[in-house]
C-alpha cells in the first residue's frame, strides 16, 4: 500500500503490522488555510463594493468594520480595492455563516489576507518570480509591433525599441528587408504566468543595409542607464526628431511659402506637424523655458533655450503646461496641440535657432548626447562582448 504526504515527496512504504494511523494524512491548503476545515468562496469586486460592504454582507456590524479597518490600515490600503479584481471569502465548514478571513488579489503578483480569527491581522503574500532570458530575431513584417507580436513578445517592447533607436531609425518607414534582434529578460509568476519584460540586455537593427547595435550601460559617474553602440557612442541625440510622438508634416521650412491665412507669399521659418487638438507637445531637448505666452501670430507658444547655441520654439498650442524659468527635460510635455494664433487647423509650428539664426532642423547635423569617457570604454567593450556574441549567433542562425 502506498500513501502520500503533502510534506514529503518520496513514497512511504507501509509494512504489514505497522499501525496506519501513524501515517500522516494528506493536507490540502490554499492561502495558508486547511481546506479540510475551511470553505472558500471566490468572487470579483463589483461596482459599489468596498471592504465595509463585503464585511457587512458577512454579518459584521459597523462598529466591528471600523475596528477591523483601524487594525489593518498600516498594512492594507482599503481604498485601493478596485472593480474587477478577484477576492475570496474564507468560511468555516462547520459554520458557513462565520467569515474567518478575506483574501484580496490587487494584481497577479500576489494577494493580501485579512485574518479575522482570534486577533485581527493582515499581511501580503507575493508569488515567486522567475526570470527567463531569450533572444529574438526576425524580419519586419508590416511594422515592428506586428513583427514582435508574431514572435509572441509583449507589445511594450516595440515602444521601448523605438525609443532606443529613435535617433537613427524612422520607424514609419521600415521596409520588409529590414531586420532586428533583441535579447530580453521576461518575468513569470509562479514560473507560469507571464508578467512582462524585465529588461533589455542588447538590441540590433539592420536598417537600410546598415548594422546598428545598442547596449544598455551604466557608466561609473552616471546616475542612470544609457544606451550605446558597440563602440561606446551614445545612441541618443541631443534632439528628438520631432516634438510629437505621432505626426504628419504639412509644411516645411522654406524661404517662400503662400501663407494660408495672410494670403501672401512669405518665408516659413518653421516646420508644421499636424495632429489632433490636445496631442501632447514635447520639448525636443533639455533646457530652460525662455518664453511662454501668447501673441496674435504665434498663439500660445513656448520657447526653450537648450545651451549657448540652440533654442527651439513651439507655436499654436491649445494649452501651455510650463512656466518661464522652468527647467524641462528632453521629451517632457510642455503643451498641447491647438490652432491658436494664425493657424487654419490644429498643428504645432516647430522653430529652430542655431547661434541666434532660424534654420531648418531637418537639415541640421545635430550633436549626440554626452559621450562616454575614454577611460570607461575598455570596461564597456568587455561587458558587451558576450552580449554581442549572443546576438550575432542568433542573427547568423536566423538570417
Secondary structure, DSSP 8 states (H G I E B T S, - for coil): -EEEETTEEEEEE--TTS-GGGS-----EETTEETTTEEEEEEE--TT--HHHHHHTTT--HHHHHHHHHHHTTT--GGG--TT-EEEEEEESS-TTSEEEEEEEEETTEEEEEE-SSS-EEEEEE--EEEEEEEEEEE-SSSHHHHHHHTT--THHHHHHHHHTTTT--GGG--TT-EEEEEEEEEEETTTEEEEEEEEEEEEEEETTEEEEEEEE--TT-SS-EEE-TTS-BS-BSS-S-SSSS-EEEE--EEEEE-TTT-SEEEE-EEEEE--TT-EEE-SS-EEEEEEEEETTTEEEEEEE-SSSEEEEEEEEEEE---TT-EE-TT-EEEEEB--SS-SSSEEEEEEEETTEEE-GGG----BS----HHHHHHHHHHHHHHHHHHHHHHHHH-
